């Protein structure tokens, strides 16, 4: 077996779970608040295939995976996104604040998944003596990558740039004089996100947003999640 194949598999599984449940959370939150658009579109599903975005779910994560495996031999950070779940704000009981809650549901799901993954370390540690070493190592790597993928996805999405969740939260909370111009940024949002991820790092390490999030922000957040799950840090 290729040395990095197990690492590739656990990284893919951890990332797919993080992305899929992030989008599903938006749909279920919208349904709870009165909008059944996602349900009628068949997007209230835990089937990853229904949420696949060609760029965000396949191409970008694939580039990150291959680059890290070929350069350092392991996966340090993963990032991606799924096809957005359709939401009709005007079907929500409170359109403006309802969109804030729907947008927040994705990052909240990711932070919850990170905490649940950290909790899984307890039974894994308890069974470590009776399991093959390779199984324990892969289990620890899956849990670590799950925590990292969920934290990175959740934190990145809180950036106040539409169509990221943080942008939609900001639009719902800021005064209308600021919220309306910010909302108009959404039409260029995907392009801005791609520039931040793929082009800005070429200007130097100071412009590497994903590197900054994974190294400076996600590191302390990782420790916090472990502490909240009852692990010594």
C-alpha positions in Angstrom: 0.0 0.0 0.0 1.2 3.5 -0.8 2.5 5.1 2.4 0.2 8.1 2.3 -2.9 6.4 1.1 -4.4 5.8 4.6 -3.7 9.5 5.4 -5.5 10.5 2.2 -8.5 8.4 3.0 -9.0 9.7 6.5 -8.5 13.3 5.3 -11.2 12.9 2.6 -13.7 11.3 5.0 -13.2 13.9 7.7 -13.5 16.7 5.2 -16.6 15.3 3.5 -18.4 14.8 6.8 -17.5 18.4 7.8 -18.7 19.9 4.6 -21.9 17.8 4.2 -23.2 18.4 7.8 -22.3 22.1 7.5 -24.7 22.5 4.5 -27.3 20.1 6.0 -27.4 22.3 9.1 -28.4 25.3 7.0 -31.3 23.4 5.4 -32.6 22.1 8.7 -32.3 25.5 10.4 -34.3 27.1 7.5 -36.9 24.4 7.8 -37.3 24.9 11.5 -37.7 28.7 10.9 -40.4 28.3 8.2 -38.6 27.8 4.9 -39.0 24.4 3.2 -37.1 25.4 0.0 -34.2 23.0 0.7 -36.6 20.2 1.6 -38.6 20.6 -1.7 -35.3 20.7 -3.6 -34.1 17.4 -2.0 -31.2 19.0 -0.2 -32.2 18.0 3.3 -29.9 15.0 3.0 -26.8 13.6 4.7 -25.8 12.1 1.3 -22.6 13.9 0.4 -23.3 13.5 -3.4 -26.3 15.9 -3.1 -24.1 18.6 -1.8 -21.0 18.3 -4.1 -19.6 21.5 -5.6 -17.2 20.8 -8.4 -14.7 23.4 -7.2 -15.2 23.6 -3.5 -15.8 19.8 -2.8 -13.5 18.2 -5.4 -10.9 20.5 -7.0 -9.8 22.7 -4.2 -9.6 20.0 -1.5 -7.9 17.8 -4.1 -5.2 20.4 -4.7 -4.7 20.9 -1.0 -4.4 17.2 -0.3 -2.0 16.4 -3.2 0.2 19.4 -2.5 0.6 18.6 1.2 1.1 14.8 0.7 3.7 15.4 -2.0 5.6 18.2 -0.1 5.4 17.2 3.6 4.0 13.7 3.4 1.0 14.4 5.6 -2.2 16.5 5.7 -1.9 19.5 8.0 -5.0 21.6 7.0 -8.0 20.9 4.8 -10.6 23.2 3.4 -13.5 23.2 1.0 -17.2 23.9 0.6 -20.3 22.3 -0.8 -23.0 23.5 -3.1 -25.0 26.0 -1.1 -28.4 24.8 0.3 -31.2 26.9 -1.2 -32.9 29.2 1.3 -35.7 31.7 0.6 -35.4 34.4 3.3 -39.0 35.6 2.5 -40.4 32.3 3.6 -38.7 32.6 7.0 -40.9 33.8 9.9 -38.5 36.7 10.5 -36.6 37.1 7.2 -33.7 39.3 8.4 -32.9 37.7 11.7 -33.9 34.3 10.4 -31.1 34.4 7.9 -28.7 35.2 10.7 -29.7 32.0 12.4 -29.7 30.0 9.2 -26.2 31.2 8.4 -24.9 30.6 11.9 -26.2 27.0 11.8 -23.3 25.9 9.6 -20.4 27.1 11.7 -22.2 25.9 14.9 -22.5 22.5 13.4 -18.8 22.4 12.6 -17.8 23.5 16.1 -20.1 20.9 17.6 -18.6 18.2 15.3 -15.1 19.2 16.4 -16.1 18.8 20.0 -17.8 15.4 19.4 -14.7 14.2 17.6 -12.6 15.2 20.6 -14.9 13.3 22.8 -14.3 10.2 20.7 -10.7 10.2 21.9 -11.8 8.9 25.3 -13.2 5.5 24.1 -10.3 5.2 21.7 -7.8 5.7 24.5 -9.7 3.2 26.7 -9.6 0.5 24.0 -6.1 1.3 22.7 -4.5 -1.7 24.6 -6.8 -4.2 22.8 -6.6 -2.7 19.3 -3.9 -3.1 16.7 -1.5 -0.1 16.7 -2.3 0.8 13.1 -6.0 1.1 14.0 -5.2 3.3 16.9 -2.9 5.6 14.9 -5.5 5.9 12.1 -8.2 6.6 14.6 -6.2 9.4 16.2 -5.4 10.9 12.8 -9.1 10.8 11.8 -10.1 12.5 15.0 -7.4 15.1 14.7 -8.2 15.8 11.0 -11.9 15.9 11.9 -11.3 18.6 14.6 -9.0 20.6 12.3 -11.3 20.4 9.2 -14.4 21.4 11.2 -12.6 24.3 13.0 -11.1 25.6 9.8 -14.4 25.4 7.9 -16.3 27.0 10.7 -13.9 29.8 11.4 -13.3 30.6 7.7 -17.1 30.8 7.1 -17.3 33.4 9.9 -15.3 35.9 7.9 -17.7 38.8 7.2 -17.7 38.4 3.4 -20.9 37.4 1.6 -21.6 34.7 0.6 -19.7 33.3 3.5 -21.9 32.7 6.6 -20.1 35.5 8.5 -21.1 37.9 5.7 -24.7 36.9 5.9 -24.7 37.2 9.7 -23.2 40.7 9.4 -25.8 41.7 6.8 -28.5 40.6 9.2 -27.1 42.4 12.3 -25.5 45.6 10.9 -27.5 48.8 10.3 -29.2 48.9 6.9 -26.9 51.7 5.7 -24.0 49.3 6.0 -25.7 46.0 5.5 -27.1 46.8 2.0 -23.8 47.7 0.4 -22.2 44.6 2.0 -25.0 42.4 0.7 -24.2 43.6 -2.8 -20.7 42.1 -2.5 -22.3 38.6 -2.6 -22.3 38.6 -6.4 -18.5 38.7 -6.4 -18.1 36.7 -3.2 -17.0 33.4 -4.7 -14.4 35.2 -6.8 -13.1 37.0 -3.7 -12.9 33.8 -1.7 -10.9 32.1 -4.5 -8.5 35.0 -4.7 -7.9 34.8 -0.9 -7.3 31.1 -1.0 -5.4 30.6 -4.2 -3.7 33.9 -5.3 -3.0 36.0 -2.2 -0.6 33.3 -0.7 1.6 33.8 -3.8 2.4 37.3 -2.5 4.0 35.9 0.5 3.3 34.1 3.8 1.8 37.2 5.3 -1.0 37.0 2.8 -1.8 33.3 3.3 -5.2 33.4 4.9 -5.7 29.6 5.2 -2.2 29.3 6.6 -2.9 32.0 9.1 -6.2 30.4 10.2 -4.8 26.9 10.5 -1.6 28.1 12.3 -2.5 31.1 14.4 -6.3 30.8 15.0 -7.1 27.1 14.7 -4.2 26.0 16.9 -5.6 27.7 20.1 -9.1 26.7 19.0 -7.9 23.0 18.7 -6.5 23.2 22.3 -9.8 24.7 23.5 -11.8 21.9 21.9 -9.7 19.3 23.6 -10.0 21.0 26.9 -13.8 21.3 26.5 -13.9 17.5 25.8 -12.0 16.8 29.1 -8.5 16.3 27.8 -5.5 17.8 29.5 -3.8 20.5 27.4 
